[in-house]
Amino acid sequence: MSGNSGCTSLRGKRVKQICEYAEKVIDDMNEGMVIVQGGGNRLLENGRDATVNAIMKVVERTRKKNVRVAVTSLLRRLACNEEYERLRKEVNRDLHEKILVMKAESIREREVGFSFLDMDDLIKAGCFLKDRVHFSQGGKIKLSQRFIRWIRATHLLMEGRMD
């Protein structure tokens, strides 16, 4: 793959801070790929609509640019309560639906693509540290492998080698 690449971890940040950072990165891009993964910190405080709207604002920013974007599902946390889990699933459903609509529109408009990466099947109890919130090394590797698969497939699409 050619061009610049990078990875930034904003561990412990709220969705607003993550999205503000992502918007700056996207503004400086002419082409490429972005993966937005975050939104779980203070989810109950931020709420469903604010979380979904902040993430979708980032996705909208990539329109009319040659930037493909993937939004990951909000990740499960074993240490969180049922209210958090219910809200997390609602946010994921909303994000997935909105991304599907944008994906359909992008095909019609011949814009670059949008993806939703559902991580629920990936995250198992053994992926966490003892705090049951943060990933173990094995959990980080699984997450990274999923990102790499998306990056490779997206790169091939951008190069016109995959239909």
Residue pairs with C-beta under 8 A, 6 or more apart in sequence:
1 151
1 155
3 31
3 32
4 32
5 32
8 21
8 25
10 17
10 18
10 21
10 38
11 134
12 41
13 21
13 38
13 41
14 41
14 42
14 46
15 38
15 39
15 41
15 42
15 43
15 46
15 50
15 51
15 54
15 55
16 46
16 54
18 36
18 38
18 39
19 36
19 54
19 55
19 57
19 58
22 34
22 36
22 58
22 61
23 57
23 58
23 61
25 34
26 34
26 58
26 61
26 62
26 65
26 67
27 61
29 65
29 67
30 65
30 66
31 65
31 66
31 67
32 66
32 67
32 68
33 67
33 68
33 69
33 70
33 151
33 154
33 155
34 58
34 62
34 67
34 68
34 69
34 70
35 69
35 70
35 71
35 72
35 117
35 147
35 150
35 151
36 55
36 58
36 59
36 69
36 70
36 71
36 72
37 71
37 72
37 75
37 143
38 74
39 46
39 51
39 54
39 55
39 74
39 91
40 74
40 75
40 77
40 88
43 51
43 74
43 84
43 87
43 88
43 91
44 83
44 84
44 87
47 87
48 87
48 90
48 91
48 94
51 74
51 91
52 91
52 94
52 95
52 98
55 71
55 95
56 95
56 98
58 69
59 69
59 71
59 98
59 99
59 102
59 114
62 68
62 69
62 112
62 114
63 111
64 111
65 112
66 112
67 112
68 112
68 113
68 114
68 115
68 154
68 157
68 158
69 114
69 115
70 114
70 115
70 116
70 117
70 147
70 150
70 154
71 95
71 99
71 114
71 115
71 116
71 117
72 116
72 117
72 118
72 119
73 92
73 95
73 96
73 116
73 117
73 118
73 119
73 120
74 88
74 91
74 92
74 95
75 119
75 123
76 85
76 88
76 119
76 120
76 123
77 84
77 132
77 133
78 125
78 128
78 132
78 133
79 131
79 132
79 133
80 88
80 133
92 118
92 120
95 116
96 116
96 118
99 114
99 115
99 116
100 116
102 114
103 113
103 114
103 115
105 111
106 112
106 113
106 114
113 154
113 157
115 150
115 154
117 146
117 147
117 150
119 143
119 146
122 142
122 143
122 146
123 139
123 142
126 136
126 138
126 139
127 135
127 136
127 138
127 139
127 142
128 134
128 135
128 136
128 139
129 135
129 136
135 143
153 162
156 162
